[in-house]
C-alpha cells in the first residue's frame, strides 16, 4: 500500500483493516507515543487519555518506577514456566495479599483467565466442600455483566453482541437482575455454589448498585454457604476511591478477581485472591498457565504493590473524582436535552446520553489543538476513566473539551 495522498493515520488504519480481524470498532486514532495521562498519534497530535486502557493504566502510561522494574527483570529472566520456581512470584503474591488482606494468590495473565479460574474453583469447592452432587453446581450471575469473552463466559452474558452465534451455552448458570437482593435470595438452591458480581458494572455504563447492596450480598452468601466472587478487574486498585470497590461497604468477598491495573499497564497480570480454605481445592494438574506467575509480570506486580504503599491513590481518586463528576454535572445542567445522566465513583465515570454516543466520542478525538480519548459503551454511554495520576488542571482541560463538544 502506498503512503502517497493519504495521512499516516489513514495508512495504518487501512493496514489494520486488511490484516487484522474486525473484532473491535476502535476510535480511529493511531497512537505512537504515550506518557502519564497523555498520548500522541502518528501525526504528532496530543490527546488526554480518558479511558486508561479500560483501567489498566491507573498509574498512567510508562510510570517510571514500573518501567524500571520491567527493565531490571528483563535483564535477568522473563519466563521459566510453572514447571520450575522463580524468585519473583512469591514475593509479589505476599505483597498483594498483605495489601488486600487475603491469604493466597493464584496468578494468571488476563482478566478473562481470572474469571475462568474462579468458576473452576467455585465448582470444585462446591463438590468437595459443600457436597453438591456431581455436575449439579450452579453459579448465579447478573444481567448486563461483563466478565470476559470465553465460550463459557459469553454464555451467561445478556449482551447479544457477546453471545449470539456462539451457542450452545454452558449450563450451570442463573442470571438475575443487578442490584436486586430479593432476586438473589430467590435464585439460591441447595446446589448453588457461588454468586459472581461486579461491585460496579463498568462495561455496562458504570452502573452503581444501591447503597448497602454489597454488604447484603455478602450476608446472603455467608448464610447460604455459597462463595461470593467479586470481579474487581476494572474497579480494583483505587479506581473508585478505595483499593478495592467492595471496601466502600467494608465487604471482603470469599474470592476477589484482579487484572488490568495489577500489571501497571506495563505487562499482563491477573489472578484470584482468596483464603486457603477455598483455594486448597486447586491441586497440581487441576489448573495452570505457562505464563501465569512469570518472572517479568511478577516483578511488575511487586512494583505496583510498592507504588500503592508509597502514594495514596485512593484519596486522589476520591478528590479528583468529585471534582470531575461535579464538572460533568454542570455540563449536564447546560445540556439536559443531550445528557440524560452523569454517574460515577472516584475516577470511574459515565455520561449517559439521549442519543448515540459515537458522534460525541469522535468529536472529542477531533478536538483541536488537543483531543480527548474516551469510548462509548452500550451505544448511549460515554465512559471516562482518566489515569489516577491526572491533575486537577488536566481534568479542567478535559471538561473544557467535553463542554465544547456538547456546545457544538
Secondary structure, 3 states (H helix, E strand, C coil): CCCCCCCHHHHHHHHHHHHCCCCCCCCCCCEEEEEECEEEECCCCEEEECCHHHHCCCCCECCHHHHHHHHHHHCCCCCCCCCCCCCCHHHHHHHHHHHHCCCEEEEECCHHHHHHHHHHHHHHHHHHCCCCCCCCCEEEEECCCCCCCCHHHHHCCCCHHHHCCCCCCCCCEEEECCCCHHHHHHHCCCCEEEEEECCEECCCCCEECCCCHHHHHHHHHHHCCCEEEEECCCCCCCCCCCCCHHHHHCCCCCEEEECHHHHCCCCCCEEEEECHHHHCCCCCCCCCCCCCCCHHHHHHHHHHHHHHHHCCHHHHHHHHHHHHHHHHHHHHHHCCCCEEEEEEECCEEEEEECCCCHHHHHHHHHCCCCEEECEEECCCEEEECCCCCCCHHHHHHHHHHHHHHHHC
